[in-house]
Amino acid sequence: MTRTRILLVDDEPGVRLGMRGYLSAHGFDVDEAQSIAEAQEVFRTHRPDVAVVDYRLTDGTALELLPRLKEIDAAVPLVVLTGHGSIELAVQAVKEGAEQFLTKPVELAVLKVVLERLVAQRRERQRLRADLSRTARTSANPFLGSSAAIRGLRAEAERMQHSDSPVLVTGETGSGKSVLARWLHEGGPRADAPFVDLNCAALSRDLLDSELFGHEKGAFTGAVAAKQGLLEVADRGTLFLDEIGDMDLTVQPKLLKVLEEKRFRRLGDVRDRRVDVRLIAATHQDLNTAAREKRFRGDLYFRVSTLILHVPALRERPEDIPELARHFLAEMGGARGRAGVGLQADAESALMRYPWPGNIRELRNVLERAVLLSGGGPLSRGDLRFESSTDEPSGDDNLTLEELERRHIERVLRRENGHVERAALRLGIPRSSLYERLKRLGINRSGFQKSDP
């Protein structure tokens, strides 16, 4: 692991010697400078992780040096030491870019803790920026399709994108709620700040509390160190709470306080911390009903649902399925060296007839499985393996007689591997009658057969 590099700026050799010895013994690499001019040169050459600057130097003060260091690299935290501390001086140092202001003589153990914390915070910011950059390059389009439903969703989302109010995204599991949440963030005024997401359904009450708000050392058994919560990580950015309807009732008042007062407390702490985040929440539940039934706090529901976006289920916009399928196949084919993989007519027809209980997520899974297992060329109906045991839609009461006939014939053909004679025997009709029905219903038996009848 790369060692942390510290720059010590002090005009007293004895002070530098003492701090360098202690910090070096605790795993830091230490560079030294004794003047403003030398500090700028060393800072520019070695780019430390943190700089520790004495207030009085031979050729000026830290207040002159700080802005020059910030010009070289504004991301490096700066710590000022002084033997004559005052509130006015501390305020001025902070204005000039100092993250910490410590009075001499400083305890070396305290200095070590401060440096470790500043380095950890800087590396976390770097990680988040990298994650944000990767996300921006690979972010998905939540509005693929041309249906009236998806065009309406886009129009609503564009009106809300530049707002700072909380947004509640509703829709079935797998319909693309998280993709829409990220789109709202990346096109909004907080795009340069972190996008932090948390699935409320995946964590127990205690873990959710700790992940969201953080905790202090000793707050509970096993809390051997303080931990920053995701609220702090998301400061000035967006916090996305997926499946907020599953959030424990005891955690909900704390989230409400954040939304109303922009303050919270870490577990085990006695002081409030301020935070500025935009909340986007998502749920597949009816939170209004849950609030009436006391399964979700009513005051929190009204707060998180200032703006509401509903993502339609895939079965509600079947005309978008071919475009979605082509988009996913282009991605998958390129990643697996099968550029140009497409769909045969019978496969596209089957995709449009299937009800997609798992929505877009299930569509992607079905296509990915088909690409991996097919022998090459355009995908046929026989390459598709749906999640449901029957491979067919539910809710037959809503189908026409012709649709029922088509689905039943396809089901039997699938079981008989496309063998027309055996399928006709199972259906109780002559083979010629089955051929006539296949032609009339537009069913291509080649998508089901493994050998000619």
Sequence and secondary structure as in RCSB ss.txt:
>XXXX:A:sequence
MTRTRILLVDDEPGVRLGMRGYLSAHGFDVDEAQSIAEAQEVFRTHRPDVAVVDYRLTDGTALELLPRLKEIDAA
VPLVVLTGHGSIELAVQAVKEGAEQFLTKPVELAVLKVVLERLVAQRRERQRLRADLSRTARTSANPFLGSSAAI
RGLRAEAERMQHSDSPVLVTGETGSGKSVLARWLHEGGPRADAPFVDLNCAALSRDLLDSELFGHEKGAFTGAVA
AKQGLLEVADRGTLFLDEIGDMDLTVQPKLLKVLEEKRFRRLGDVRDRRVDVRLIAATHQDLNTAAREKRFRGDL
YFRVSTLILHVPALRERPEDIPELARHFLAEMGGARGRAGVGLQADAESALMRYPWPGNIRELRNVLERAVLLSG
GGPLSRGDLRFESSTDEPSGDDNLTLEELERRHIERVLRRENGHVERAALRLGIPRSSLYERLKRLGINRSGFQK
SDP
>XXXX:A:secstr
   EEEEEE S HHHHHHHHHHHHHTTEEEEEESSHHHHHHHHHHH  SEEEEESEETTEEHHHHHHHHHHH TT
S EEEEESS  HHHHHHHHHTT SEEEESS  HHHHHHHHHHHHHHHHHHHHHHHHHHHHHHH   TT S  HHH
HHHHHHHHHHTT  S EEEE  TTSSHHHHHHHHHHTSTTTTS EEEEEGGGS HHHHHHHHHEE TTSSTT  S
 EE HHHHTTTSEEEEETGGGS TTTHHHHHHHHHHSEE  BT SS EE   EEEEEESS HHHHHHTTSS HHH
HHHHTSEEEE   GGG GGGHHHHHHHHHHHHHHHTT TT  B HHHHHHHHHS  TTHHHHHHHHHHHHHHHS 
SSSB GGG   SSTTSS S GGGS HHHHHHHHHHHHHHHTTT HHHHHHHHTS HHHHHHHHHHHT  GGGT S
S  
